[in-house]
Amino acid sequence: EQEDRITEVECLRVMSMIARKRGDLEQAQKHAREALSLARELQHSWITAKAAEELGFVYDAGNNRAAASTAFSNAARAYERTGAAARAAAMRQLV
């Protein structure tokens, strides 16, 4: 059950990436927000970090720097919880 839901989060995140790269930021944001919500519900720090990171890139693509900074900060905190200090530092540079 949880493994299936983690896969669902990853699918939503990838769908967001595809939509973002195609320029469909509304769809990208929808998928990224859904991925982040589900990741948080699962209390899984790594996929929460990845979903928050993608949401940050979506906001950044839409020139919403305040929301992007918040998302990247959230990603950094989640990466820190996993011990991924380098990833957390990379996210902090995007804030």
C-alpha positions in Angstrom: 0.0 0.0 0.0 2.6 2.6 1.0 4.9 1.6 -1.8 2.1 2.1 -4.3 1.4 5.6 -2.9 5.1 6.5 -3.0 5.0 5.4 -6.7 2.0 7.6 -7.2 3.9 10.6 -5.7 6.8 10.0 -8.1 4.4 9.7 -11.1 2.8 13.0 -10.2 6.2 14.6 -9.8 7.3 13.4 -13.2 4.0 14.5 -14.7 4.7 17.9 -13.3 8.1 18.0 -14.8 6.8 17.1 -18.2 4.0 19.7 -18.0 6.5 22.3 -16.8 8.9 21.6 -19.7 6.0 21.9 -22.1 5.1 25.3 -20.7 1.8 24.1 -19.1 2.5 25.6 -15.7 -1.1 25.3 -14.5 -1.0 21.6 -15.0 2.5 21.4 -13.6 1.5 23.2 -10.5 -1.6 20.9 -10.0 0.6 17.8 -10.2 3.4 19.1 -8.0 0.9 20.3 -5.3 -0.8 16.9 -5.4 2.5 15.1 -5.2 3.6 17.2 -2.2 0.3 16.8 -0.4 0.5 13.0 -0.7 4.2 12.9 0.2 3.5 14.8 3.4 0.5 12.6 4.2 2.9 9.6 3.9 5.4 11.4 6.1 8.2 10.4 3.8 11.0 13.0 3.9 12.8 12.1 0.7 9.8 12.2 -1.6 8.5 15.2 0.3 11.8 17.0 -0.5 11.6 15.9 -4.2 8.0 17.1 -4.5 8.7 20.4 -2.8 11.8 20.9 -5.1 9.6 20.3 -8.2 7.0 22.7 -6.9 9.8 25.3 -6.5 10.9 24.8 -10.1 7.3 25.2 -11.3 6.8 28.5 -9.3 10.2 29.7 -10.6 9.2 29.0 -14.2 6.1 31.1 -13.6 8.3 34.0 -12.1 6.7 33.6 -8.7 9.9 34.0 -6.7 8.3 34.3 -3.3 6.5 30.9 -3.7 9.5 29.3 -5.3 11.7 30.4 -2.3 9.2 28.9 0.1 9.1 25.6 -1.8 12.9 25.4 -2.0 13.2 26.2 1.7 10.7 23.4 2.4 12.7 21.0 0.2 15.9 22.0 2.0 14.4 21.2 5.4 13.0 17.8 4.2 16.4 16.9 2.6 18.1 17.8 6.0 15.8 15.3 7.7 17.1 12.6 5.4 20.7 13.6 6.1 21.2 14.8 2.5 23.2 17.9 3.4 24.5 18.5 -0.1 20.9 18.5 -1.6 19.7 20.7 1.3 22.5 23.2 0.5 21.7 23.1 -3.2 18.1 24.0 -2.4 19.1 26.8 0.0 21.1 28.4 -2.9 17.9 28.6 -4.8 16.0 30.5 -2.0 
